[in-house]
Amino acid sequence: MSTVSDSNLLVEEVRIDGYSQPVAVRSFRPGRRERRLSIVLYFHGGLFTAGTLDETAAACGTLALEAHAWVLSVDYSLAPAFPFPSALEDAHRALQWARAQAGTVCADKRRMAVAGHDAGGNIAAGLAAVARDRGDICVRAQLLFAPLLDPSMTRVGPDARNAAPKLDALAHAWQAYLPSFAQRIHPYAAPLESRRLAKLPAAFIASVEHDPLHAEAEHYAAALITAGVPTQCERYAETTRNGIAAHTPALLAASRFLQLHLAAG
């Protein structure tokens, strides 16, 4: 384990057993603790095929300090070498590890959440459903920043005609992560195809005004609300799809959402 600290934030790095290979996890904790920490697992973006823990510093640091949380950034296995369900199973093993280690860092295993950006938002949403269905861990909130939720790519917004190269890259990413048709309609990989949304954790969903994919995030928010899941959906205009993961207004709103839904008791 390596450790870096300052007066406000303690950052540590460990490796845990993943689904197909060892997985790096970077831990962020407030330097001062006045009460037990909640627990948040965070998953980086990168279209399922790229991305690193270094990209998550702004999001994880802000959530740790503002929501008084132990935030774990998980470097899940990437496609195409490790297609679905490798990343999702890595995420579930990280969730189990966090619950087992909670007592060592004065964190409360009863107050757990998942979060992610882009492909990481897909993994967070899938993990919320896995935890509900397996019944082994109680996840009480999910934070989805510009999440990828629709492998069919049929719910893109009116800006799509101006984003053809980006959508081509997205199509290749979905093919790498979900090489078979059956995977593309699996509810853990395609949350918008799920007909079982009831009893999922409370959701905060951040979309981006000029992102052609904002429609799928907002469709998912509407579906969660219809299923009775407490949901807050915010669209942000003064950022980009990549920038939303470090956008201060979105992170502060997500932190307030966590404080509300992970309140003790």
C-alpha positions as CSV (number, residue, x, y, z in Angstrom):
1,M,0.0,0.0,0.0
2,S,1.3,3.5,-0.9
3,T,0.1,6.6,0.9
4,V,0.0,10.3,0.2
5,S,-1.5,12.8,2.6
6,D,-2.0,16.5,3.3
7,S,-4.0,18.3,6.0
8,N,-7.3,17.7,4.1
9,L,-7.1,14.4,2.3
10,L,-5.5,11.0,2.8
11,V,-4.8,9.1,-0.4
12,E,-3.8,5.5,-0.5
13,E,-3.4,2.8,-3.1
14,V,-3.9,-0.9,-2.8
15,R,-4.4,-3.9,-5.1
16,I,-7.3,-6.4,-4.6
17,D,-8.3,-9.6,-6.2
18,G,-10.4,-8.9,-9.2
19,Y,-12.6,-11.2,-11.4
20,S,-9.9,-12.0,-14.0
21,Q,-6.8,-10.2,-12.7
22,P,-5.7,-8.0,-9.7
23,V,-7.3,-4.6,-9.6
24,A,-5.8,-1.3,-8.4
25,V,-8.0,0.7,-6.0
26,R,-7.2,4.3,-4.9
27,S,-8.6,5.4,-1.6
28,F,-9.6,9.0,-0.7
29,R,-10.4,9.9,2.9
30,P,-10.9,13.2,4.7
31,G,-7.9,14.1,6.9
32,R,-10.2,15.0,9.7
33,R,-13.0,12.7,10.9
34,E,-15.7,14.0,13.2
35,R,-18.0,11.0,12.6
36,R,-18.0,7.7,10.8
37,L,-17.5,7.9,7.0
38,S,-19.9,6.8,4.4
39,I,-18.5,4.6,1.6
40,V,-18.5,5.5,-2.2
41,L,-17.1,3.3,-5.0
42,Y,-16.2,5.4,-8.0
43,F,-15.6,4.2,-11.6
44,H,-13.7,6.2,-14.2
45,G,-14.8,6.9,-17.8
46,G,-13.1,5.9,-21.0
47,L,-15.6,4.1,-23.2
48,F,-14.9,0.8,-21.4
49,T,-11.5,0.5,-23.3
50,A,-9.4,3.3,-21.6
51,G,-9.2,5.5,-18.6
52,T,-7.1,5.6,-15.4
53,L,-7.3,6.3,-11.7
54,D,-5.6,9.6,-12.3
55,E,-8.7,11.0,-14.0
56,T,-10.8,10.6,-10.9
57,A,-8.9,12.8,-8.5
58,A,-11.2,15.8,-8.7
59,A,-14.4,13.8,-8.4
60,C,-13.1,11.5,-5.6
61,G,-11.4,14.2,-3.6
62,T,-14.5,16.4,-3.7
63,L,-16.9,13.6,-2.8
64,A,-14.6,12.6,0.1
65,L,-14.4,16.0,1.6
66,E,-17.9,17.4,0.8
67,A,-19.9,14.2,1.6
68,H,-17.5,13.0,4.4
69,A,-16.9,9.7,2.7
70,W,-14.3,7.0,2.1
71,V,-14.2,7.1,-1.7
72,L,-12.6,4.2,-3.6
73,S,-11.6,4.7,-7.2
74,V,-11.6,1.3,-8.9
75,D,-9.3,0.6,-11.9
76,Y,-11.6,-2.1,-13.4
77,S,-10.5,-4.4,-16.2
78,L,-10.8,-2.9,-19.7
79,A,-12.3,-4.3,-23.0
80,P,-11.6,-5.7,-25.4
81,A,-9.2,-7.9,-23.5
82,F,-11.7,-8.2,-20.7
83,P,-15.3,-7.8,-22.0
84,F,-18.5,-7.9,-20.0
85,P,-18.9,-9.0,-17.2
86,S,-15.3,-8.6,-16.1
87,A,-15.5,-4.9,-15.2
88,L,-18.8,-5.4,-13.4
89,E,-17.5,-8.4,-11.4
90,D,-14.4,-6.4,-10.6
91,A,-16.7,-3.7,-9.2
92,H,-18.7,-6.2,-7.1
93,R,-15.5,-7.6,-5.6
94,A,-14.3,-4.1,-4.8
95,L,-17.7,-3.5,-3.1
96,Q,-17.2,-6.7,-1.0
97,W,-13.7,-5.6,-0.2
98,A,-14.8,-2.2,0.9
99,R,-17.5,-3.6,3.2
100,A,-15.0,-6.0,4.8
101,Q,-12.4,-3.2,5.3
102,A,-14.9,-0.5,6.5
103,G,-14.1,-0.9,10.2
104,T,-10.3,-0.4,9.7
105,V,-10.9,3.2,8.4
106,C,-13.9,4.1,10.7
107,A,-16.4,3.8,7.8
108,D,-20.0,2.7,8.1
109,K,-20.7,-0.4,5.9
110,R,-24.5,0.4,6.2
111,R,-24.0,3.6,4.2
112,M,-22.6,2.6,0.8
113,A,-23.0,4.2,-2.6
114,V,-21.7,3.7,-6.1
115,A,-20.7,6.4,-8.7
116,G,-19.2,6.7,-12.1
117,H,-18.7,8.8,-15.2
118,D,-19.3,7.7,-18.8
119,A,-18.6,3.9,-19.0
120,G,-18.1,4.1,-15.2
121,G,-21.7,5.3,-14.9
122,N,-22.8,2.2,-16.7
123,I,-20.8,0.1,-14.3
124,A,-22.1,1.9,-11.3
125,A,-25.7,1.5,-12.5
126,G,-25.1,-2.2,-13.2
127,L,-23.5,-2.7,-9.8
128,A,-26.5,-1.1,-8.1
129,A,-28.7,-3.8,-9.7
130,V,-26.3,-6.6,-9.0
131,A,-26.1,-5.7,-5.3
132,R,-29.9,-5.5,-5.1
133,D,-30.4,-8.9,-6.8
134,R,-27.6,-10.8,-5.0
135,G,-28.8,-9.3,-1.7
136,D,-25.3,-9.4,-0.1
137,I,-24.6,-5.7,0.2
138,C,-27.0,-2.8,0.7
139,V,-26.2,0.1,-1.7
140,R,-28.2,3.2,-0.8
141,A,-27.3,5.7,-3.5
142,Q,-25.9,5.9,-7.0
143,L,-24.3,8.9,-8.8
144,L,-24.2,8.7,-12.5
145,F,-22.3,11.4,-14.4
146,A,-23.1,11.4,-18.2
147,P,-23.6,7.6,-18.0
148,L,-23.5,5.3,-20.9
149,L,-26.8,3.3,-20.6
150,D,-28.0,2.3,-24.0
151,P,-25.9,-0.1,-26.1
152,S,-28.5,0.1,-28.9
153,M,-27.7,3.8,-29.3
154,T,-31.3,4.5,-30.3
155,R,-31.9,7.3,-27.8
156,V,-29.4,9.9,-29.0
157,G,-30.5,13.5,-29.0
158,P,-30.9,15.9,-31.9
159,D,-27.3,17.0,-31.7
160,A,-26.2,13.5,-32.9
161,R,-25.8,14.6,-36.6
162,N,-23.0,16.9,-35.5
163,A,-21.2,14.2,-33.5
164,A,-20.8,11.3,-36.0
165,P,-17.1,10.7,-35.2
166,K,-17.8,10.4,-31.5
167,L,-20.7,8.1,-32.1
168,D,-18.6,5.9,-34.3
169,A,-16.1,5.6,-31.5
170,L,-18.9,4.8,-29.1
171,A,-20.2,2.1,-31.4
172,H,-16.8,0.5,-31.4
173,A,-16.5,0.7,-27.7
174,W,-19.9,-1.0,-27.2
175,Q,-18.8,-3.8,-29.6
176,A,-15.6,-4.2,-27.6
177,Y,-17.4,-4.4,-24.2
178,L,-20.4,-6.3,-25.3
179,P,-19.3,-8.5,-28.3
180,S,-22.5,-10.6,-28.3
181,F,-26.1,-9.5,-28.9
182,A,-27.3,-11.2,-25.7
183,Q,-25.0,-9.0,-23.7
184,R,-26.4,-5.9,-25.4
185,I,-29.8,-6.4,-23.9
186,H,-28.6,-7.7,-20.5
187,P,-30.1,-5.5,-17.8
188,Y,-26.7,-5.2,-16.0
189,A,-25.1,-3.9,-19.2
190,A,-28.0,-2.1,-20.7
191,P,-29.9,-0.4,-17.8
192,L,-32.4,1.2,-20.2
193,E,-33.5,-2.2,-21.4
194,S,-34.3,-3.4,-17.8
195,R,-37.9,-3.9,-16.7
196,R,-36.8,-4.4,-13.1
197,L,-35.9,-1.0,-11.8
198,A,-37.9,-1.0,-8.6
199,K,-36.0,-1.1,-5.3
200,L,-32.8,0.3,-6.9
201,P,-30.8,2.8,-4.8
202,A,-31.7,6.5,-4.9
203,A,-30.1,8.1,-8.0
204,F,-28.4,11.3,-8.9
205,I,-28.0,11.7,-12.6
206,A,-26.0,14.5,-14.3
207,S,-26.4,15.1,-18.0
208,V,-24.7,17.7,-20.3
209,E,-26.7,20.2,-22.3
210,H,-24.8,19.8,-25.7
211,D,-24.0,16.1,-25.3
212,P,-25.9,14.0,-27.9
213,L,-26.2,11.3,-25.2
214,H,-28.0,13.4,-22.6
215,A,-31.3,11.9,-23.7
216,E,-30.4,8.4,-22.6
217,A,-29.4,9.6,-19.1
218,E,-32.7,11.6,-18.8
219,H,-34.8,8.6,-20.2
220,Y,-33.2,6.5,-17.4
221,A,-34.0,9.1,-14.8
222,A,-37.7,9.1,-15.9
223,A,-37.8,5.3,-15.9
224,L,-36.4,5.2,-12.3
225,I,-39.0,7.8,-11.2
226,T,-41.8,5.7,-12.7
227,A,-40.4,2.7,-10.8
228,G,-40.6,4.6,-7.5
229,V,-36.9,5.2,-7.1
230,P,-36.0,8.6,-5.5
231,T,-34.2,10.3,-8.4
232,Q,-32.7,13.7,-9.0
233,C,-31.7,14.6,-12.6
234,E,-29.7,17.7,-13.4
235,R,-28.6,19.0,-16.9
236,Y,-25.5,21.1,-16.9
237,A,-24.8,23.6,-19.7
238,E,-21.4,25.1,-18.9
239,T,-19.3,21.9,-19.2
240,T,-18.6,19.0,-21.6
241,R,-19.2,15.3,-21.5
242,N,-15.6,14.7,-20.4
243,G,-15.6,17.8,-18.1
244,I,-18.7,16.8,-16.1
245,A,-16.6,14.4,-14.0
246,A,-14.7,17.4,-12.6
247,H,-17.5,20.0,-12.8
248,T,-17.7,21.6,-9.4
249,P,-21.5,22.4,-9.4
250,A,-22.3,18.8,-10.4
251,L,-20.0,17.4,-7.7
252,L,-21.3,19.6,-5.0
253,A,-24.9,18.7,-5.9
254,A,-24.0,15.0,-5.9
255,S,-22.3,15.5,-2.5
256,R,-25.5,17.0,-1.1
257,F,-27.5,14.1,-2.5
258,L,-25.2,11.7,-0.8
259,Q,-25.5,13.5,2.5
260,L,-29.2,13.3,2.3
261,H,-29.5,9.6,1.2
262,L,-26.6,8.2,3.3
263,A,-27.6,10.0,6.5
264,A,-27.1,7.7,9.5
265,G,-30.1,5.6,10.3
